[in-house]
C-alpha cells in the first residue's frame, strides 16, 4: 500500500488578479460620466429655441441658483417645488453669502407668460441683480426650413 502524496501547495497562485476589478471600475466610471450631466437639471422643461443664444457658463456650476417654471405653471427652486409667495425669501436665503447675486431661469416654451412673470417678480423681490433666461440654440436645419 502506497500513500499518494499531492503537491497542491506548490500550485497555489498567491498573486491577485486585478484585471476584473479594473474592468468593473471603468464601466462604473463611464456610467457616472453619462448620468452626472443629466442630474444637473432636475426639472425637465422644454426650453425655447433662439437663433442668437448666448452661452452662460455660470448656469452649469454646482452652486448656481436655478428657477424652473414648468408647462403647468409649477415653480421650482433647484429641484424643490416652491410657491410664489415663498420664492423671494428662499432665493434671498440662498444668495445670502454670495457676492454674485445671479439667478438663472429655465421656463418651458409653452408655460403661461403670467406664471413666468410672477416668478420673475419673486426673483426681483429677493434683490437679485442679474437674471439669466436660459434657452437652447436653434439648429441650422431648423432655420433653413423657414
C-alpha positions in Angstrom: 0.0 0.0 0.0 1.5 3.2 -1.1 0.3 6.6 0.1 -0.2 9.0 -2.7 1.2 12.4 -1.9 -0.2 15.5 -3.6 1.7 18.7 -4.2 -1.2 21.1 -4.2 0.6 23.7 -2.2 3.2 24.3 -4.8 0.4 25.1 -7.4 -1.3 27.8 -5.4 -1.0 31.2 -7.0 -0.7 33.9 -4.4 -0.9 36.9 -6.9 -4.1 38.9 -7.0 -5.6 39.3 -10.4 -6.9 42.9 -10.6 -8.0 42.9 -14.2 -11.7 42.1 -13.4 -11.7 44.9 -10.8 -10.3 47.4 -13.2 -12.9 46.4 -15.8 -15.7 46.9 -13.3 -14.3 50.3 -12.2 -14.1 51.5 -15.8 -17.7 50.6 -16.5 -18.8 52.4 -13.4 -16.8 55.4 -14.3 -18.4 55.6 -17.7 -21.9 55.2 -16.2 -21.3 58.0 -13.8 -19.9 60.2 -16.5 -23.0 59.7 -18.6 -25.5 60.1 -15.7 -24.0 63.1 -14.0 -24.9 65.8 -16.6 -28.5 64.5 -16.5 -28.7 65.1 -12.7 -27.8 68.7 -13.0 -31.2 69.9 -14.3 -33.6 68.1 -12.0 -36.8 69.6 -13.5 -37.5 68.8 -17.1 -38.7 71.7 -19.2 -38.6 72.3 -22.9 -36.6 75.4 -23.3 -37.5 77.9 -26.0 -35.2 77.8 -29.1 -33.5 81.0 -30.2 -31.1 81.9 -33.0 -28.8 84.2 -31.0 -28.4 82.3 -27.8 -25.5 83.4 -25.6 -23.6 80.7 -23.7 -23.9 81.1 -19.9 -21.2 79.0 -18.3 -22.1 80.0 -14.8 -25.5 78.3 -15.2 -23.8 74.9 -15.2 -22.0 75.5 -11.9 -22.9 73.3 -8.9 -23.8 76.3 -6.7 -25.8 78.2 -9.3 -29.3 79.2 -8.3 -31.8 78.0 -10.9 -35.5 78.6 -11.0 -37.7 76.4 -13.3 -41.3 77.1 -14.4 -43.0 74.1 -15.9 -45.6 73.9 -18.6 -48.4 73.5 -16.0 -47.2 76.6 -14.0 -45.4 75.0 -11.1 -42.3 76.8 -9.9 -39.1 75.0 -8.7 -36.1 76.3 -6.9 -33.4 73.8 -7.8 -35.2 70.5 -7.6 -37.7 71.6 -4.8 -41.2 72.9 -5.7 -41.9 76.3 -4.1 -44.9 78.6 -4.0 -44.6 82.1 -5.5 -45.0 83.6 -2.0 -42.0 81.6 -0.7 -39.8 82.1 -3.8 -38.4 85.5 -2.8 -37.3 84.6 0.8 -35.9 81.2 -0.3 -33.8 82.9 -3.0 -32.6 85.5 -0.5 -31.5 82.8 1.8 -29.6 81.0 -1.0 -27.9 84.2 -2.1 -27.1 85.5 1.4 -23.4 84.6 1.5 -22.7 85.1 -2.3 -21.2 88.1 -3.8 -22.6 87.3 -7.3 -26.4 87.8 -7.0 -27.1 86.0 -10.3 -30.1 83.7 -10.8 -30.9 81.6 -13.8 -34.5 80.9 -15.0 -35.5 77.8 -17.1 -39.0 78.4 -18.3 -40.9 75.9 -20.5 -41.6 77.2 -24.0 -45.3 76.6 -23.5 -45.5 77.9 -20.0 -48.1 80.6 -19.2 -46.5 84.0 -19.6 -48.2 85.3 -16.5 -46.7 82.5 -14.4 -43.2 83.2 -15.7 -43.6 86.9 -14.9 -44.9 86.1 -11.4 -41.7 84.1 -10.9 -39.6 87.0 -12.2 -41.3 89.3 -9.8 -40.5 86.9 -6.9 -36.9 86.8 -8.1 -36.6 90.6 -8.3 -38.2 90.9 -4.8 -35.3 88.8 -3.5 -32.9 91.6 -4.5 -31.4 89.7 -7.5 -29.1 92.0 -9.6 -28.9 89.7 -12.6 -31.4 87.3 -14.1 -30.4 85.0 -16.9 -33.1 83.4 -19.1 -31.9 80.1 -20.3 -32.7 79.0 -23.9 -31.4 76.5 -26.4 -29.7 77.4 -29.6 -31.8 76.6 -32.7 -30.0 74.3 -35.1 -29.1 75.3 -38.6 -31.5 72.9 -40.2 -34.5 74.5 -38.4 -33.6 78.0 -39.6 -33.1 76.8 -43.2 -36.7 75.5 -43.3 -38.2 78.9 -42.5 
